[in-house]
């Protein structure tokens, strides 16, 4: 049974998954192109951070960053390797989308990379209706990154 809870980013298992996420972003992203947030950037009022838990284990994580003008950004999506292909990412994505809708956001966006290390995530986002579009929120478009958007209104 999977349950999603708002997380304070204090627990060892959460911090270990965040470290794993950051290491993966650096492994699959050219130097200077990583936009993943560390714990200090996730612990701000405009970000809500969740973990998906299976029993007492952290199965995955995701964050929603509130932007200006009714927009939101999906950040820090990661499934723990022990829970891959069990619906964790889909559950977290649905939770983030539902929360964005409850908050009255008109669009949910994300910035991500290109290449094999990002293919599974991109497939999930596109299956849920995200479409490629322009850069947003201060990001700069490069040959490596891409931007996906889901209209909520």
C-alpha positions, 0 to 999 in steps of 0.5 A, a space after each residue: 500500500 502506497 501513501 503520499 505525505 507532505 515531507 519536512 526533508 528531515 528524515 534520513 531515508 528522504 535525504 538519501 533519496 534526494 542525494 540519489 536523485 542529485 547524483 543521477 542528475 549529475 550523471 545524466 546531465 552535462 556539467 553546468 546544466 543541472 537544475 535539480 534542487 538540493 535540500 536548502 532550495 526545497 525547504 522554502 515556502 513556495 515549495 511543497 515536497 512529498 514522499 510516497 511511502 510503502 510501509 516505513 520505506 520512502 518509495 519516491 518523492 516529488 515537489 510542487 513549486 508555486 510560480 507567478 501568475 497561477 503557474 506551477 513547476 514540478 520538481 524533484 521527481 524520483 522513484 527509489 530503485 527498489 520501487 521502480 515500475 510499481 506506479 510510484 511515479 504515476 501516483 506522485 504525478 497524479 498527486 501533484 496535478 491534483 494539488 495544482 488544480 486544487 490551488 487553482 493553477 492554470 498550468 503545471 510545467 517542468 524542465 528536464 533533460 534529454 537522452 536515455 536517462 530521461 526517457 522513462 520520465 518523459 514517457 510518463 509525463 507525455 502519457 499524462 498529457 504534458 506537451 513540449 513547449 517554451 522555456 519558463 520561469 527563468 530557464 534558458 533553452 539549450 540543446 540538452 534540456 526540454 520543457 513540458 507543460 500541462 494545461 489545467 484550466 
